Amino acid sequence: MSIALVVLISVAVLVLTAIKIDRLPAVLLSLAFLLRLLVFIADYYHLAPIPFSGSDTEDFHVATLAYVAGDGPIKTNYTYVLAFFYRIFGAGGRMMAQFFNVLLSYGTVVLLYATLRWLKVNRKLILAAVAVLSFMPAIVCLSSVLLREAWA
């Protein structure tokens, strides 16, 4: 169920981006989302080592599993957030929690684009700012793994 939901939401995000936004910004925003999705998949399925992923992400996962099972204390407030997804999606909870980080990061890119358009900033500057936020490696990696820094 979790994989199907990730695919469904991803398709919806890309379709809405294509419909609601001008062509060049839509391409840029779509690439930003796809890049985050690719890093998320690589991390979730351990296809490639992802910077910032590792023992911290696994600690959050194990602590949340223990908390949901009633066997462990709260490690951080982030455990409450993760527990929400783990309780709703069961075994797919980690996937959905991590995908939620991807959606939040993509939402930040869209919000930057919309805010700069609303402020009537020059189109080239908008595209440059969106490109920086979209493709900065640290931001992409942090927002695609199971870390609370994705929310910072």
C-alpha positions in Angstrom: 0.0 0.0 0.0 2.8 2.4 0.9 4.6 2.1 -2.4 1.3 2.6 -4.3 0.5 5.7 -2.3 4.0 7.1 -2.9 3.6 6.6 -6.6 0.1 8.1 -6.7 1.1 11.2 -4.7 4.2 11.6 -6.9 2.2 11.5 -10.1 -0.3 14.0 -8.6 2.5 16.3 -7.6 4.1 16.2 -11.1 0.7 16.6 -12.9 -0.3 19.6 -10.7 3.1 21.2 -11.2 2.8 20.8 -15.0 -0.8 22.2 -15.0 -0.4 25.1 -12.6 3.0 26.5 -13.4 4.6 28.1 -16.5 6.8 25.7 -18.6 10.4 26.5 -17.5 9.6 26.8 -13.8 7.5 23.7 -14.0 10.4 21.7 -15.5 12.7 23.1 -12.8 10.2 22.2 -10.0 9.6 18.8 -11.4 13.3 18.1 -11.6 13.6 19.2 -7.9 10.9 16.8 -6.9 12.3 13.9 -9.0 15.7 14.4 -7.6 14.4 14.3 -4.0 12.4 11.2 -4.9 15.4 9.5 -6.4 17.6 10.2 -3.3 14.7 9.0 -1.1 14.4 5.7 -3.1 18.2 5.2 -3.1 18.3 5.7 0.7 15.2 3.7 1.5 16.2 0.6 -0.5 20.0 1.1 0.4 20.9 1.4 -3.3 23.6 3.9 -2.7 25.2 5.6 0.4 23.5 8.9 1.0 25.3 11.7 3.0 23.7 12.3 6.4 22.0 8.9 6.3 23.2 6.1 8.6 23.1 5.5 12.3 20.9 8.5 13.1 18.2 7.5 10.7 18.4 3.9 12.0 18.2 5.1 15.6 15.1 7.1 14.9 13.6 4.1 13.1 14.4 1.7 16.0 13.3 4.1 18.7 10.0 4.7 16.9 9.3 1.0 16.5 10.0 0.5 20.2 7.7 3.4 21.1 4.9 2.2 18.9 5.2 -1.3 20.4 5.1 0.2 23.9 8.6 -0.9 24.7 10.6 2.3 24.5 10.8 5.8 25.8 10.5 8.9 23.6 13.9 9.6 22.1 12.9 13.1 20.8 9.7 14.9 19.8 10.4 13.7 16.3 9.5 10.2 17.5 5.9 11.4 17.9 5.8 12.5 14.3 7.3 9.2 13.1 4.9 7.3 15.3 2.0 8.9 13.6 3.1 7.4 10.2 4.1 4.1 11.7 0.7 3.6 13.4 -1.2 4.5 10.2 0.8 2.6 7.7 2.3 -0.2 9.8 5.3 -1.7 8.1 5.2 1.0 5.5 5.4 3.8 8.1 9.1 4.5 7.6 8.6 4.8 3.9 5.7 7.3 4.3 7.5 9.3 7.0 10.5 9.6 4.8 8.3 10.5 1.8 6.6 13.2 4.0 10.1 14.8 4.4 10.4 14.8 0.6 7.0 16.5 0.2 7.9 19.1 2.8 11.1 19.9 1.1 9.4 20.1 -2.3 6.7 22.3 -0.7 9.5 24.7 0.4 10.8 25.0 -3.2 7.3 25.7 -4.4 6.7 28.2 -1.7 9.9 30.0 -2.6 8.8 30.1 -6.2 5.3 31.4 -5.3 6.5 34.0 -2.8 9.0 35.4 -5.3 6.4 35.6 -8.0 4.0 37.3 -5.6 6.7 39.8 -4.8 7.2 40.4 -8.5 10.9 39.5 -8.5 12.6 39.4 -11.8 11.9 36.0 -13.5 15.7 35.2 -13.9 16.3 35.8 -10.2 13.3 33.6 -9.4 14.6 30.8 -11.5 18.1 31.2 -10.0 16.8 31.1 -6.4 14.6 28.1 -7.1 17.5 26.3 -8.8 19.8 26.9 -5.8 17.2 25.6 -3.4 16.2 22.7 -5.7 19.7 21.3 -6.3 21.8 22.2 -3.3 23.2 18.7 -2.4 23.0 19.2 1.4 19.3 20.2 1.2 18.4 17.4 -1.2 20.1 14.8 0.9 18.8 16.0 4.3 15.3 16.3 3.0 15.2 12.8 1.6 16.2 10.7 4.6 14.6 10.0 7.9 16.0 12.9 9.9 14.3 15.8 11.8 16.8 18.2 10.1 14.6 17.9 7.0 12.2 20.1 8.9 14.7 22.8 9.8 
